[in-house]
């Protein structure tokens, strides 16, 4: 499977406002980070969980041994842009904050209970899977 081609299709479908093939539009966010090496914008579609005014995203990388590039990008520069599939108005700025300590553990346990596939991702890797809060500045 060509992940880049799938991501491009999902981005186009989400921005077009119609259904997103094989996904739940209302659960998708387009996260745009700044490439840590290139300085160019990088947009990645992903699932989110709404937690009050903030959005939570998980850098599980499907249990791969390394963090996804989007996560490494936001660690280098936490100023991001988000486009939520079910919200009008297009892109808005946000600040990405990886959760730590007790807050991360509490939220991670809730996310695994809500979305059991995250527990499967965790079982595939030895790294701690980051949970990131996307907050309005």
DOZAKOL-89341 format. One line per 10 residues: number of its first residue (from 1); their letters; for each residue x, y, z of N, C-alpha, C. Coordinates in Angstrom, 3 decimals. Example, Ala and Ser with C-alpha at 12.3 -4.5 7.8 and 13.67 -1.06 7.14 Angstrom:
<nodes>
1) AS) 13.190/-5.690/7.800/12.300/-4.500/7.800/13.200/-3.300/7.800; 12.850/-2.250/7.080/13.670/-1.060/7.140/12.900/0.030/7.870 $
</nodes>
This chain:
<nodes>
1) XXXXXXXXXX) 0.849/-1.180/0.000/0.000/0.000/0.000/0.891/1.239/0.000; 0.570/2.173/-0.845/1.293/3.433/-0.942/0.656/4.422/0.029; 1.258/4.577/1.211/0.698/5.420/2.265/0.595/6.871/1.807; 1.584/7.342/1.085/1.562/8.725/0.605/0.348/8.961/-0.300; 0.072/8.028/-1.203/-1.076/8.168/-2.109/-2.393/8.129/-1.331; -2.489/7.241/-0.347/-3.704/7.174/0.484/-3.892/8.494/1.230; -2.817/9.016/1.818/-2.915/10.283/2.552/-3.361/11.424/1.638; -2.808/11.481/0.437/-3.193/12.526/-0.515/-4.674/12.427/-0.866; -5.171/11.204/-1.059/-6.593/10.999/-1.365/-7.459/11.448/-0.197; -7.092/11.060/1.029/-7.875/11.424/2.210/-7.889/12.942/2.398 $
11) XXXXXXXXXX) -6.746/13.583/2.227/-6.665/15.037/2.357/-7.596/15.708/1.349; -7.541/15.276/0.105/-8.387/15.865/-0.939/-9.866/15.647/-0.639; -10.234/14.433/-0.221/-11.641/14.143/0.061/-12.132/14.930/1.273; -11.316/15.041/2.303/-11.729/15.784/3.486/-11.922/17.260/3.162; -11.001/17.832/2.417/-11.097/19.250/2.060/-12.246/19.518/1.090; -12.620/18.525/0.290/-13.722/18.687/-0.660/-15.077/18.708/0.040; -15.124/18.221/1.280/-16.361/18.291/2.051/-17.280/17.099/1.942; -16.948/16.129/1.138/-17.799/14.955/0.997/-17.320/13.803/1.860; -17.808/12.612/1.555/-17.375/11.441/2.319/-15.892/11.149/2.083; -15.287/10.516/3.063/-13.892/10.094/2.959/-13.905/8.576/2.893 $
21) XXXXXXXXXX) -13.474/8.061/1.766/-13.531/6.636/1.484/-12.871/5.813/2.594; -13.658/4.911/3.210/-13.147/3.989/4.205/-12.891/4.583/5.585; -13.312/5.822/5.826/-13.031/6.467/7.111/-14.246/7.256/7.586; -14.225/7.588/8.867/-15.275/8.403/9.467/-14.829/9.859/9.441; -15.417/10.625/8.585/-15.057/12.029/8.392/-15.036/12.805/9.700; -16.018/12.547/10.570/-16.145/13.302/11.812/-15.043/12.978/12.826; -14.233/11.985/12.552/-13.143/11.588/13.456/-11.767/11.940/12.887; -11.747/12.683/11.781/-10.471/12.986/11.125/-10.030/14.422/11.330; -8.734/14.581/11.467/-8.112/15.891/11.504/-6.954/15.869/10.513; -6.762/16.999/9.854/-5.560/17.183/9.045/-4.606/18.000/9.896 $
31) XXXXXXXXXX) -3.484/17.416/10.217/-2.477/18.069/11.043/-1.338/18.516/10.132; -1.087/19.821/10.124/0.013/20.349/9.324/1.120/20.800/10.262; 2.276/20.170/10.096/3.467/20.492/10.868/4.471/21.129/9.925; 5.548/21.640/10.496/6.657/22.162/9.696/7.745/21.104/9.679; 8.155/20.690/8.490/9.201/19.671/8.365/10.466/20.110/9.101; 10.966/19.276/9.973/12.116/19.651/10.801/13.399/19.793/9.996; 13.482/19.151/8.844/14.684/19.274/8.006/14.464/20.215/6.824; 13.239/20.213/6.284/12.972/20.992/5.073/12.398/22.375/5.354; 11.726/22.519/6.494/11.044/23.770/6.786/9.743/23.931/6.012; 9.341/22.906/5.266/8.116/22.961/4.460/6.926/22.414/5.239 $
41) XXXXXXXXXX) 5.722/22.891/4.916/4.533/22.336/5.572/4.312/20.885/5.170; 3.944/20.076/6.156/3.665/18.650/5.940/2.304/18.338/6.556; 1.363/17.900/5.730/0.013/17.619/6.212/-0.210/16.117/6.289; -0.739/15.694/7.436/-0.999/14.283/7.688/-2.427/14.113/8.181; -3.221/13.258/7.543/-4.552/12.966/8.067/-4.442/11.931/9.182; -5.240/12.113/10.221/-5.233/11.142/11.313/-6.516/11.228/12.114; -6.738/10.204/12.900/-7.863/10.149/13.809/-7.557/11.033/15.012; -8.607/11.630/15.575/-8.438/12.398/16.806/-9.529/12.023/17.794; -9.305/12.404/19.040/-10.301/12.254/20.099/-10.501/13.634/20.711; -11.736/14.089/20.759/-12.028/15.402/21.324/-12.033/15.285/22.851 $
51) XXXXXXXXXX) -11.335/16.213/23.495/-11.241/16.259/24.957/-11.453/17.710/25.376; -12.722/18.080/25.561/-13.041/19.477/25.843/-12.703/20.336/24.639; -11.922/21.397/24.859/-11.537/22.292/23.770/-10.320/21.810/22.997; -9.704/20.760/23.455/-8.488/20.292/22.777/-8.767/18.999/22.013; -7.887/18.734/21.053/-7.935/17.491/20.291/-6.753/16.651/20.729; -6.971/15.358/20.871/-5.897/14.432/21.214/-5.574/13.582/20.000; -4.287/13.465/19.705/-3.829/12.574/18.640/-2.769/11.656/19.225; -2.631/10.496/18.614/-1.743/9.453/19.144/-0.690/9.119/18.103; 0.577/9.164/18.520/1.697/8.861/17.617/2.058/7.379/17.704; 1.068/6.530/17.459/1.294/5.088/17.598/2.111/4.514/16.457 $
61) XXXXXXXXXX) 1.980/5.097/15.278/2.670/4.589/14.087/2.396/3.093/13.909; 1.185/2.689/14.286/0.701/1.312/14.194/1.637/0.339/14.923; 2.323/0.835/15.957/3.210/-0.018/16.744/4.602/-0.165/16.169; 4.961/0.656/15.196/6.314/0.599/14.619/7.346/0.979/15.692; 8.600/0.592/15.492/9.623/0.865/16.506/10.028/2.329/16.623; 9.652/3.161/15.640/10.026/4.581/15.731/8.785/5.474/15.637; 8.954/6.686/16.163/7.872/7.657/16.127/7.597/8.077/14.680; 6.350/8.443/14.386/6.041/8.938/13.034/6.703/10.296/12.813; 6.962/10.608/11.551/7.616/11.871/11.205/6.828/13.080/11.695; 5.505/13.038/11.598/4.707/14.190/12.032/4.963/14.508/13.497 $
71) XXXXXXXXXX) 5.161/13.472/14.319/5.426/13.699/15.741/6.799/14.349/15.936; 7.800/13.842/15.238/9.135/14.435/15.335/9.112/15.885/14.875; 8.313/16.189/13.859/8.183/17.563/13.386/7.580/18.473/14.458; 6.525/18.028/15.127/5.889/18.918/16.102/6.694/19.044/17.388; 7.541/18.058/17.666/8.452/18.214/18.803/9.454/19.325/18.488; 9.914/19.384/17.235/10.863/20.419/16.816/10.199/21.788/16.746; 8.917/21.837/16.355/8.184/23.101/16.268/6.723/22.809/16.606; 6.277/23.149/17.817/4.916/22.800/18.248/3.806/23.644/17.650; 4.142/24.639/16.852/3.111/25.471/16.222/2.618/24.759/14.963; 1.371/24.320/15.006/0.795/23.505/13.944/-0.500/24.142/13.453 $
81) XXXXXXXXXX) -1.065/23.539/12.417/-2.375/23.923/11.902/-3.237/22.674/11.882; -4.510/22.834/12.261/-5.438/21.707/12.239/-6.662/22.051/11.413; -7.170/21.050/10.695/-8.422/21.131/9.957/-9.239/19.932/10.399; -10.358/20.197/11.059/-11.189/19.122/11.596/-12.287/18.803/10.602; -12.467/17.495/10.337/-13.390/17.037/9.309/-14.816/17.494/9.468; -15.314/17.657/10.710/-16.720/18.024/10.890/-16.908/19.477/11.306; -15.855/20.286/11.251/-15.955/21.696/11.626/-15.815/22.594/10.409; -16.730/23.566/10.258/-16.573/24.528/9.165/-15.457/25.514/9.493; -14.998/26.221/8.508/-14.044/27.287/8.764/-12.621/26.990/8.358; -12.340/25.778/7.955/-11.005/25.465/7.466/-9.953/25.358/8.546 $
91) XXXXXXXXXX) -8.740/25.672/8.161/-7.583/25.484/9.032/-7.551/26.518/10.146; -7.058/26.079/11.299/-6.862/27.000/12.416/-5.543/26.662/13.109; -4.900/27.664/13.700/-3.635/27.406/14.375/-3.858/26.662/15.689; -2.871/25.908/16.087/-2.893/25.203/17.367/-1.452/25.045/17.842; -1.345/24.709/19.108/-0.042/24.397/19.693/-0.105/22.944/20.135; 0.895/22.172/19.731/0.963/20.750/20.070/1.755/20.579/21.358; 1.170/19.811/22.290/1.837/19.563/23.561/1.789/18.070/23.879; 2.936/17.376/23.760/2.958/15.970/24.160/2.638/15.856/25.650; 1.726/14.965/25.987/1.357/14.767/27.383/2.448/13.983/28.093; 2.613/14.261/29.377/3.658/13.609/30.160/3.107/13.142/31.499 $
101) XXXXXXXXXX) 3.846/12.236/32.116/3.566/11.816/33.486/2.180/11.261/33.694; 1.590/11.644/34.839/0.285/11.126/35.230/-0.808/11.507/34.238; -0.702/12.713/33.661/-1.711/13.130/32.681/-1.680/12.194/31.472; -0.485/11.890/30.968/-0.379/10.991/29.824/-0.921/9.613/30.164; -0.554/9.090/31.320/-1.012/7.748/31.709/-2.529/7.681/31.807; -3.131/8.692/32.431/-4.592/8.718/32.572/-5.264/8.763/31.201; -4.791/9.659/30.348/-5.386/9.813/29.018/-5.125/8.573/28.168; -3.925/8.018/28.244/-3.580/6.824/27.461/-4.481/5.658/27.840; -4.725/5.449/29.118/-5.601/4.351/29.543/-7.022/4.563/29.016; -7.511/5.810/29.042/-8.839/6.120/28.511/-8.889/5.849/27.008 $
111) XXXXXXXXXX) -7.844/6.269/26.284/-7.822/6.059/24.838/-7.789/4.569/24.492; -7.015/3.784/25.225/-6.964/2.331/24.960/-8.307/1.669/25.260; -9.001/2.135/26.298/-10.318/1.570/26.614/-11.344/1.945/25.547; -11.222/3.164/25.015/-12.162/3.646/24.007/-11.863/3.064/22.630; -10.575/2.930/22.318/-10.119/2.446/21.013/-9.134/1.296/21.254; -9.628/0.066/21.409/-8.766/-1.063/21.778/-7.591/-1.322/20.835; -7.667/-0.860/19.595/-6.553/-1.093/18.682/-5.283/-0.388/19.156; -5.404/0.662/19.978/-4.196/1.311/20.505/-3.439/0.371/21.442; -4.145/-0.476/22.166/-3.477/-1.469/23.019/-2.701/-2.466/22.153; -3.262/-2.800/20.993/-2.551/-3.686/20.061/-1.287/-3.008/19.536 $
121) XXXXXXXXXX) -1.380/-1.727/19.219/-0.202/-0.985/18.755/0.869/-0.974/19.850; 0.441/-0.742/21.086/1.374/-0.698/22.210/2.093/-2.043/22.388; 1.373/-3.125/22.186/1.957/-4.458/22.357/3.015/-4.766/21.303; 2.966/-4.071/20.162/3.911/-4.325/19.070/5.244/-3.591/19.227; 5.345/-2.671/20.193/6.542/-1.839/20.267/7.078/-1.760/21.688; 8.336/-1.390/21.804/8.934/-1.190/23.122/8.969/0.296/23.499; 8.658/1.168/22.552/8.693/2.603/22.852/7.406/3.037/23.547; 7.480/4.125/24.272/6.290/4.733/24.851/5.597/5.511/23.742; 4.338/5.199/23.514/3.585/5.848/22.445/3.133/7.229/22.921; 3.551/8.277/22.210/3.167/9.631/22.616/1.687/9.930/22.366 $
131) XXXXXXX) 1.116/10.672/23.307/-0.217/11.235/23.162/-0.016/12.748/23.144; -0.610/13.407/22.154/-0.387/14.829/21.955/-1.712/15.582/22.033; -1.719/16.658/22.822/-2.859/17.557/22.881/-2.624/18.693/21.891; -3.622/18.933/21.061/-3.591/20.060/20.125/-4.526/21.116/20.708; -3.959/22.257/21.109/-4.699/23.277/21.829/-4.663/24.596/21.081; -5.753/25.349/21.167/-5.787/26.688/20.582/-4.791/27.568/21.328; -4.060/28.403/20.600/-3.087/29.279/21.292/-3.780/30.344/22.145 $
</nodes>
